[in-house]
Amino acid sequence: MCYANDATSTCPSCSHAMNIPATVVNPTNKVSTSSAAAIEGGYVKGVVAYTLMDDPTLTAMSTISSITTLNKFNVQQVDALEEKVVDVGINEGVEILTASLQSKTVLTSVFLTQKTWKTGSK
């Protein structure tokens, strides 16, 4: 079932008008005000690391998700892997958007083959 704030919207699944009223319930906030996370607000509390894949999917980083990813790509030698930390500013954001329209390996295209990407060759 789809919901919208605009009564003139149509359902993306069945194309019917989405004009039937629905009751919105605000969940109670049971986060302790003494925690640092309560001050931060939002749904993610505390320090959480994420893994961004080339397709691009974003997952919370954990031991099990890391092992699952290694198995998915049949990685046999973990020491052959390389971690790359990048800064994403406006220019990189534009390059990511451009690459996402032209490539299935967006992050590789922008950050690992940046010189060849800018010249237009692959």
N, C-alpha and C positions, 0 to 999 in steps of 0.2 A: 504494500500500500504506500502511495506517495503522498507527501504533504507539502504545501507551499504557503508562504506568507501572502502571496498575491492571489486573490480569488479569480483572476482572469487567466491564470496559468493552466496549461494542459499537462496531463500525465505523460511522461516520456515513454511509458510502457504500453498504455492502451489508448492514448490520445483523448481521453475523456476530460471534461472540465474538473478542476480540483477546487470546487467551491463548497464542499461540505464542511461545516465547522468542526474543529477538533479541539479538545481540551489539552492545554499544555501544562504540565506539572513540573515545577522547579524542585529538583532534589535538594534535600537538606544538606548543608555543608557540615560534615562531622570531622573536619580536620582540626587538630589542636592548634590554637593560636600561638602556642609556644614554639612550634616547629618553624624552621626556616622556610620550609616548603609552603606553609600557609601564607607567608608574606609574599612569596613569588606569584601565587595565583595560578590559574590554569589547571589542566588535567594531569600534567606530568609533574610529579613532585620530586624535588631533590635533583641531584646530578645524574643524568642519564646520557649514555653515549649511544649513537645511532650508526648504523652501517647503511651507506647509500650505494646501491649497485648500479651497474651500467645501463640497466634496462628502463628506467630508473625506479627501483623499489626502495623504500625506506623501512628499515626494521630496527627495533630496539636491540642494542647489542647485548648479548648474553653468551654464556659458554655454550649452551645447547644450540643457539642460532648460528654461532660460529662453526660448530662441528657439522651442523646440517648443511651449511653453505660449502664447507670443504668437501663433504661427501657428494653434494650435488654436482660439483665441478670436477670430481674424481682427482682431488689433489693428493698426491702421494708424498711429495717432499715439501713440508711446511716451511723449511728454511729457504726455499726458493721464492717464497712470497715476499712482496714488498708493500709496506704501508706508505701511503702518500697523503699528507695533510696539505690541503690547499685553502687559500683565502678566496672567497667569492665576493667580488665587488660588482659594480654595475656593468663593467666591460665583460667580466666573466659570465654574468647573468645573461647578457645579450648573446654571447657566444653559445651558451648552453641552449637557449631558446632556438637559435639558428640551427645548431647541430641536431636538435631534437626533431627538426623538420626534414633533415637530410641523412640521418644516421641512426642505426639501431644501437650503436655503442657511443652514446652521447659523451659520457665522462672521459672515456679513452680518447675520443676525437678532440675534446677541448683541452684536457690537461696532460695527456701523455704524448700526443702527436700535434702539439700546438703549432709548431712552425709549418708543418705540412698542411694543417687544416686552414691556416690563414692564407696560404698561397693557393688553396683550392684543389691541390692534389691529394690523393689518398695513399 
